């Protein structure tokens, strides 16, 4: 029989009922291919820039692109990088850690480091720390909307806006107030010419004023949401342009929370936000002691838009595939969370920052390792039981993989493990060859699997190969023993 080997992350509260997981793979659907689905490896990375080994690591959200350069914050230093990956140090932020919020107009780059607001002039190369002594302390996020920078502060419901076109000029009397609910600011973002003002338990949408008014923005009372922002580094603004036969749409993504319980991921494309989490994701989040340290990055590779969500205290990374609405896990070889904490798309390439080092890497499906480190791809399948709850005798399990890729002497392997108790325990893995170069008809299978009440399979590949899985078959019999 065809065995449903392909799928995403779906673990229920009862492991006996549902226990599937996919790590460093994702699902591609194509009804006209030889099989309608495949497991496809997540893109790898290759190091391209080391800024300064005396610096601390790239800071959260520490990469930003504009025009012919991209910008990076490593420790206290702000860098400018050109298309040849040549980095120039610009200035010091005077702080060494914390989330970075960026925005810009055509002449000014605004950087908020959770302590200060800095303005860098693209034309003159001059950087200026803005005097905010009359404002609430510790600015948290900044956003540019309709010729004005808008700044949020923690423990305040006021959002201050700059003079038109000038991030250096601020008036303490120029602000809008989030007051539909008794709440305080957690951050700010926007899309479709709308501002998103995030509180702890509520979110308001503000639009630009098109008539004579004291303030340049007004609250749209049709869009007030009863959930807020659980983690400011989870906010992503992006574009969905890779779904066939669907319009191009802008979106805002964040980890939301409300008065009823723990957070869920939501995505908003202009109207009412919709839940992107599934039950398995929300169950996993409910087990984390801390979710406020969630940090998200988004990138589109090979036609799929991925949103990586890393929880630092919980040491976990979840990945959402916007194309399929499926979730997966991403891990390093030692089982810890992804190293990626920031992303830019620059000069038609993806660049990502490291949360551990002052280094920037290129991300691509062309790379089969994580900066030279092996990537372990894991799939734990659905559990098979007899419809009448009889015992099963397993004869042969075969996996349809892409084979014949690697030169002689470097033959890759897939490890197949079998569980008879819904993945609670596993037998010793079978080490199965994937075929040397040119052996495209190589068959990968295991036989003589004994008698079990149920069968769950685990696939693992460690070698740097294009480890695609197209399907599987399982031959078995039903027995009363």
N, C-alpha and C positions, 0 to 999 in steps of 0.2 A: 504494500500500500504506500501511497505518497504520504510522507510524514511532514507535518507543518513545522519545519525547522526555523522559518523566518518570522521575525516579529520584533517588537520593541520591549521596553521596560514596563512590566505589569505585575507588581507584587501586591497581593491583597493582605488584609489583616490576618487571614488564615493561610498559612503557607501550604497547607494540604489542599486548599481549593484552587489557588492561583499563585504560581511562582515562576515568572519569566524575567530574564534580564538580558540586556544587550550592552556590551561595553566596547567602545571605540569602533563600532560598526553602526551603520544606519541602513534604512530600508529604501530601496528604489523600486518604484512600480512602473511596469511597462507591459500592458496586456498583449502586445504584439511580439514580445521577445520569446525565447525558447521556454522560459518559465515566467510567470507574470510578476514575480518579485525576486529581488536579490539582496543579500547582505553586502554592503559596500563599505570599504574602510574609510574612516574619517581622515581628512587631510593631515599630513605630517608637517614638520617644520625644519628649516635649515637656518643656522645663525648667519646674519649678514652684518650686524653692527654691534660692537662693544663700545659704549660711550666713554666711560672712564672707570676703571676698576676701583678707584678710590671713592666713587659715588655709591650711594645706596641703590636699591633696586628701582626699576621703573615703578612709579606710583600708580595706584588704582585709577583707571581711566586716563592714564598718563601719556596717551598719544592723540594727536589732532592733526588734520590735514587741511591746508588751504593753498590754493594756487600752485606754485612750482616747488613747494617745500612741504614736509610734514614736521611736526614739532613734538618733542618728547620732554617729559619731566622725570629725571632720575635723582632721587634724593632731593637736595635743595636746588639743583641746577636745571635750567631750561635750555634745551638744545634745538637747533634747526638742522634738518637733514635734507640733502638734495637727492636728485634722481640717481646719482652715482654712489649713494649711501655714505657720502662724506658729511660728517657731523661737525657743527660749529657751536660752541658754547655761547649763549646769549647773555644770561644774567642769573643771579641767585634769588630764590624765593624767600630765603631766610628761614624756611621750615624744611624739615627733612622727611616727614611722613604725613599721610592723610590723603583723602580723596581729592582728585583734581576735577574741577568743572571749567569747561571752556565755552567761549562763544566769540563771534567776530562780526565786524562789518568790513567794508572794503579797505579800510586803512588801519584798523585797530584790532588787536587780539586781546581778549579779556581772559584772565586766568584767576580763578578762585581756588585757594589751597586750604580752605576751612579756617584760615586765620586772617588772611589779607586778600585784597583785590589788586591785581596788577594789570596794567595796560601796556602792551608792547605795540609800538608804531611800525607797521610793515615798511613804510617809506624811509623813515629816518633811523630805524634801528634803536630808538630810545625806549627804555622801559621805565615805568613810573609806578610807584606804590601809591594808590589812591588813599587820601586821608578820609577815613570813615569813623573818626573818633566821636562824632555826634550821633552815629547810628548804633543800632544794637550790635553786640559783639559777635565775632566769628561768622562771617558770611559763609553760607553753605553751598549755594548753586547760583549760576547765572545763565540767562537766556536772552537772545536778541530777537526782538519782534517789532516790526513796523518802525524801524529807525531808532529804537531805544533798547538799551540794555536793561534787563529787569533782574533784580537781585533778591534772593530770599535769605532769611536769617532763622536759626533755630530759636525756639522759645518765644516766637513772635508770630503774629498773624498779619503783619505788614510786609508788603512786597514793594520795594523802592525801585523807581525807574529813573534813568539818566536823562540828561538833556538830549535833544534830537541829534543823532549821529555822533555823539561824543561820550565815550565811556569814562572820561576824566572829570566830567562835570555832573555833580549830584547835589540835590537839595533835599534836606531831611523832611521837608513838607510835601515832597512828591512821592506819594505811595498809594497803593490800592490795598484793600483789606479783605481777607478771607474771613467771613463772618456768618455764613449760612448755618454753621454749627460752631459751638465753643471748641475751638481747635487751635493748634499751633503748626507752623510750617515744618514740613519735612523735605521740601524741594520744589523744583519747578522744571517744566519742559514745555513742549508745544508741538503742534502739527496743524496743517490746513488753516494757517493764519489764526490759530487759537492758542491761548496760554492754558497750560494745565497747572493749577495751584494745588499741590499735594499737602494735605494735613495728615495727622495721625489716623483719623477715622473718617475723613471725608475728602473729597476732591471736587474742586470747582473749575469750570471752564469759563475763561474770559476772552472776549473778542475785541478787536480794535474799534474805537469809536469813529463813526463816519459823519458825525455832526458836531457842532460847537459844544464843548464840554470842558469841565475843569480837568478831568483825568482822561488819558488817551485810551483807556480800556474800560469795558463794562462787563459785569457778570451776566452770563447767559443762564437764566433761571431754569431753562429746559434741560440743562445738563449739570446737575449737582448729584454727586454719587456718594452713597453711604459707606464708602470704604476709602482708606487712605494709602499711604506709602509706608511699607515696613522697612525698606532699605534703600537709601538714596542712590547707592551704586548699582541698583538693579534697573534704573531707568534707562531705556533705550529708545531713541528716535530713529526711524528708518523708513524704507520703502519696500513694498512687496511688488516686484515686477517680474516674477519668475513662475507664475501659475498660468498654464496654457488656457487661452480663451477667457481669461479674466482681466478686468481693468487693472491698471497700475494704481495702487493706493498707498497713501502714507499711513504710518502707524506709530503709536507710543505703547511701550511695553513696560510693565513694572510688577514688582512683588507687592501685592495689596494685602491689607489687613483691615479688620473691622471689629466692632464690639462683640461679635458673636464667637470669635475664635481665631485660630492660627491662620497664617497667610495662604493665599493662592496667587498664582501668576495670572495676570489679565493682559489682554491686548485690546487696544482701541484704535479703530480706523476712521473715527470721525463722529460716530454716534455713541451708543451705549457700549461700554467695554464688555467683552465676553471673556469667560473663564478659559484660559489655555491649559491650566493644570488638568490632569485626570486624577482619579481617586488614588492611584498608586503614588503619584507625586505628592499629593496632599498628605497621604499617610506617612510618607518619608519625612516631609517637612515637620509634621506634628511630633516626630521623634527627635528633632534637633532642639537643643537647649537655647541656641541663638540663631535667629534668622536675619537680624539687622545687619550682619556682615556679608550678606549676599551681594555678589558683584557679577554683572552680566556684560557680555560682549556679543555682537552680531556680525556675521559675515556670510556672503553668498559665494559658494564654490560649487562648480559643476552643476549649476542650475538649481541648487538647493540652498535655501536661506536657513542658517543655523543660529540659534541663540543659546550661548553657553552661560550657565548659571552656576557659579561656584560659591559654596558656603565654607568659609575659612575655618570656623570653629568646628564644624561637623566634618571637615575634610572630605567633602563630596562635591562632584561636579555633575550636574544634570544638563542634557542638551535637548532642546526642542527643535524639531524639523518643521518649519512653517508649511512646507509643501504637503506633508502627509499628516500633520498634527500628531505625530508620534514622538515619544520621549525615549532617550537612551542615557546611559552613563558614559562618562569619559574619565579615564584614569591614567596615571603614569604607571610604569612597570611595578613600582612598589605599592600600588593600590591607593596612592594619595591623589588629591584633586589636581586639576589642570594647572599648568604653570602660567597660562595666558590670563592677563588682567587688563588688557587694553588692545585696541585694534584700529588701524586705518587702512583704507583702500587708496593707494597712491601709485600713480604711474602704471595703472592697470595691474597692480600686484597687491596682495594682502600682506600687511606687516603687523606683527603682534609683539607686545611687550611682555617681559618676564617679571613675575611677582617676586623673584628671588635674586635676580642679578640685573645690573644696568645694561641689559642686552636686548636687541631687537632681532626678530627672526622673520623670515618669509614663510608664509603658510600656503601650502599647495598640495593637491593630490599627487603631484610629481615626486613628493618626498615621502619616503616609506618609513622614516624614523622620526623621533622627537629630538631634533638636534643631535643625531647620532645615537641616541638611546633607543633601545628596542621598544616597540609598542605591542602590548598584549591585547589581542582581539578575542573577546569571549562572547559566546552565545549560550544561554541556558534556555532550553526549549520548553514548550508546553509539556504537560504530563499526560501520558496515555494510560487509560484504564479501560477494562472491558465494560460494555454497557450493562452487563448482568453481574458485574463485580466478580467475575471469575479470575483465576490466576492466568498469567500469560507466560509463554515460553518464547524467548527471543532467539531468532535464528540468525538474522543478518541485518545490520544497519549500514547503509551506504550514503555518503555525502557527495553531492555534485558540486565540485569546486573548480575554480580555474587552475589548471595544472600546466606543467611544462614550461616554467618561466625562468628558472635559475640555472646558471652554468654548472657543469659537472663538478662534483666535489663540494658543492654548497646546497645539496638537496634540502628543500624545506619540508617541514613536518606539521601535521595537525594532530593535536592530542584530543582524544574522545573519551569522555568519562560517562559512566552509567550510574544512575541512582534508582533504587527501588522504593524510595520513601519520600517522593516529591522534593528531592533536592536537599534533604536534611543531611544526608551522608552520601559520599561518593566512593565508588570502587577505584582501584588504581587505574590511571589513564592508559589507554592504548595509544602508542606512538605510531602514527600512520604517515607514510611518505606521501608527498604531493606531486612527485614526479620531477625528474631532471629536465633540463631545457629540451624542448622539442617533443616531450612525451605528453602530447595534448590529449591522448585518449586514456590517460592513467585513471584507474579506478581506486577510490579511497573508501574502504569499508572495514567493519569488524564483524566477527561471527562468534557463535556459541555464547550467547549472553545470559544463559541460565533462565530460571523461573522466578518471576516477581509478580507482586500484586499490581505494580505500576511501573512505567518506564519514563524517565526523564534523562535527556542527554545534554552534556556540556561539551562545547567545541572551543578549543583554544589554539591560537596561532601566535607564535612569538617571532617568526622570521620576517625579515624585511622584504616581503613579496606583496603583490597585488592580490590580497586574500579575499576574493569574491566567493560567495557561497550562493548557489542558485536553487538548491532544494535538497531533499533527502528522501530516502525510502526505507521502510522498516518491514521486514518479513517476520511474522510471529504466528504462534498458534495459541488457541485457548485450551486450557486444561483444568480439570477439577482438582488436581493435586495442590 
